[in-house]
Amino acid sequence: MLLDTHAFLWWCEDSPELSTKARKAIKENDCFVSFVSFWEIAIKVNLGKLRLPGIPDRYIAEQMSLNGFDQLEISFRQIMRCASLQRPHGDPIDRLLVAQAQEEKLVIVSRDPAFDAYGIKRIW
């Protein structure tokens, strides 16, 4: 499964924003967090739109290790897949998450219903 950025952060925070269904799926499956989510986190921290309970690079590394999540690197194939998406999502980060889910045949954990238009399974 591929965790959308908010799903990853809410899991790490044990936030009630994370749905019960999503929480159960994360517990029971192997999960990936994309490099594009790390980039999104870095951007939001830099802009002051996100605060983490620690230094970003240490906090993310600790959470990845603690939770046994795998990193999903960004491949050329995934990037090029973005060019062929039929209904382009307005957010470039989400477009890349769609492409990664399609290319790697991953279920995405996200509250964003816009992912449903791309033929990938979404859990929320």
Secondary structure, 3 states (H helix, E strand, C coil): CEECHHHHHHHHHCCCCCCHHHHHHHHHCCCEEEHHHHHHHHHHHHHCCCCCCCCHHHHHHHHHHHHCCEEECCCHHHHHHHHHCCCCCCCHHHHHHHHHHHHHCCCEECCCHHHHHHCCCEEC
